[in-house]
């Protein structure tokens, strides 16, 4: 069923805020893809594309009032957003390993393994509920599982590989740019964690300012990623 009334707060939080972030990420995706079409650019640009797609699903289910479609779209919104993290990890690994060591087959296996593990981490326990405003809410058990999986499978490995790449960089200028990449990912990482909490903790005071932290940290983090690495991508 389609919702006929959407309150003003949801208009601001979902349509305006999400719309701005989606447009911002798509612009960066296009800029990276147009600069060079190689495996580095492809992997890096997918981080932005999958985040934009995930946020797009968030806008779609804002119109719905039926529980199953809302929960389903919310699941795939989170799933596709986190799929982007797999591309970030593969991008770092490609910089650390040669193409003969990290073959296309190995990268596919890493991607498939992560995608399957992510699916089950998000699906069990599948105890998402819908509140009176038809907004998905997670249980604290689901929140704990998601946050532990995210930091263990994505955040820590990605930050670790970023630091490994940093140690291999010799020039001061590239080291500085790579630090911007690190800062950007840290911001995006904590924005994602805050997103999990936003969907779990139904506290009016927290939610009133959390949405602004989400959009600011996501956009600044996304730009720092691009400034640190995306603008420097060249054909290889």
C-alpha positions, 0 to 999 in steps of 0.5 A: 500500500502507498502512503498518502501522508508523509510528515515534514520531518520525513520529507527533510530526512528522507527526500532532501537529505538522502536526495542530496547525498545520492546526487553527490555520490553519483556525481563523484561516481561519474567523475571517477569513471570518466577519468579512467576505466580500469580495475582501480577506478571500477572498484573505487567508483563502486563504493559510491554507486552502491551507497547511492543505490542503497539510499535510493531504496530508502526513499522508495520505501518511504511511500509504503505502508505494508510491512513486508515490502518495507522490511524487504527494501530496508534489508536490501538498502542496508545490504547494498550499502555494505556491498560497497564496503567490499569494493573498498576492501578489494581496492586496497588489496589491489594496491597492496598485491600485484595482479598476478598475486591477487587474480581476478578469480581470487577477487571474485571468491573474496567478493562472493564470500563477503556477500554471502556472509553479509547476507546472513549477518543482516538476515539473522535475526530478521527481527525488524519491526515497523513503528506507527509511522511505518519506519523500520526499527531494529532490535538491540540484538540485531544492532549488536550483530550488525555492528560486530560484523561491520567492524570485524569484517569491514571497518577493521580490515579496511583501516588496516589495509589503508595503513599497510598501503600508507607504509609503502608510499614514499613521497610526502604528497602521496602520504598526505593524500592517503591520510585524507583517504583514511580520514574519509573512510573513518567518517563514513565508517562512523556514519554507517555505525550511527545509521545502525543506531539510528534505526535501533534507538527510538530516542527523540532527542538523539534522532533530531540531531543524528540525521544531520550528523549522518548527512554531514559526515557522509558527504565530508567522508565521501569527498575526502575519499575522492580527494585523497584517492579518486582524483589521483587515479590513473590508468594502470 
